[in-house]
Amino acid sequence: MKSSPILCSLLGLLAASAYAGTVAPDISKPNPMATTSGFESARRPISNPTLFDLALPTTNIHPIYIHHALPDRINTIPAVGGGSLPLGGDVQVFALQFEYALSERLSIVATKDGYVDVSPDNNLSNQEGFANLGAGVKYAFLIDPVSQTAVSGSLTFEVPTGNTDVFQGEGDGLANLIVSGLKLQDRWQFAGGAGLQVPFSDDQALNSWISTHASYEVCKYFIPLVELNWFHVLDEGDGGKRFSSQAAGNVPGVVKFEGGDFFNLGASNADDNADLVTVAAGFRSRLTQQVDVGAAYEFPLTGESDSLMDHRITVDLNWKF
């Protein structure tokens, strides 16, 4: 398309203006432990950020902001509000992920943390607090710079250190077993991930998930992407009273779904709506070889009243060392 060079030039000027006045990272001394050769253009996914990661071990910091709009109504058991309750409002999350490459194949990852602001319009209370902490290791079984293909496995643990006011801090924690793949082809990138969330008690649900990503580099300042996420409840929680400041602790016993990527409610009726499928569309912009920013708009393809998501906007920055 003839308009692509013009579009990229304009985006380049905007990015340069936005980056002006900041201290540029030292790109003359790349980290020899990071895997870069043959994968310089690889970009991490945006949606499902606590579980879906790039298959390559690298050293990076990854600040994230999420604006998560709650549905106007949510489905509950028939004995409560006729089976449907008004909700509305939003959740905002401010988080910072870390990764440190110990070698070209092995890295330590910090996948979940941050501050959560829950602001519903109805039935739940406005609360703020910290998220659970999650961390572990990533190991690349396959790194092939020639075919630009990588496959890795991750094992992370989520510890219930967060505040129960914001639907964290309950149960005995859980383990995440994850496999991720990456394929670069010219300007295209294809990535995928799949995993299990295995709780250590019946307070939380056993979940599976699959995420996919496709993107195309029009130019370094404009890399449109689309992502698809599927969360499935394999074994629901016990529905016991938890998160006492929210609806007197009754949320796990009355809702008919689970919380997706960020929340594990332990709902006892989650089998009624065991699947949550979302699609995200957005773009990345590479400011330097080490720094890129991204944004995506995400919404559910399954019924929005059968989850905690009406829509979500995620904005992030990825700084590789």
Sequence and secondary structure as in RCSB ss.txt:
>XXXX:A:sequence
MKSSPILCSLLGLLAASAYAGTVAPDISKPNPMATTSGFESARRPISNPTLFDLALPTTNIHPIYIHHALPDRIN
TIPAVGGGSLPLGGDVQVFALQFEYALSERLSIVATKDGYVDVSPDNNLSNQEGFANLGAGVKYAFLIDPVSQTA
VSGSLTFEVPTGNTDVFQGEGDGLANLIVSGLKLQDRWQFAGGAGLQVPFSDDQALNSWISTHASYEVCKYFIPL
VELNWFHVLDEGDGGKRFSSQAAGNVPGVVKFEGGDFFNLGASNADDNADLVTVAAGFRSRLTQQVDVGAAYEFP
LTGESDSLMDHRITVDLNWKF
>XXXX:A:secstr
 THHHHHHHHHHHHHHHHHTTS     SS  TTS  TT TT     SSTTT   SS   EEEEEEEEEE  SEEE
B TTTGGGEEE  EEEEEEEEEEEEESSSSEEEEEEE  EEEEEESSSS  EEEE  EEEEEEEEEEEETTTTEE
EEEEEEEEE  S GGGT S SS EEEEEEEEEEEETTEEEEEEEEEEEESSTTS EEEEEEEEEEE SBTTBEEE
EEEEEEEEEE        TTSGGGTHHHHBSS  TTT     TTGGGG EEEEEEEEEEEESSSSEEEEEEEEEE
SS GGGSS SEEEEEEEEEE 
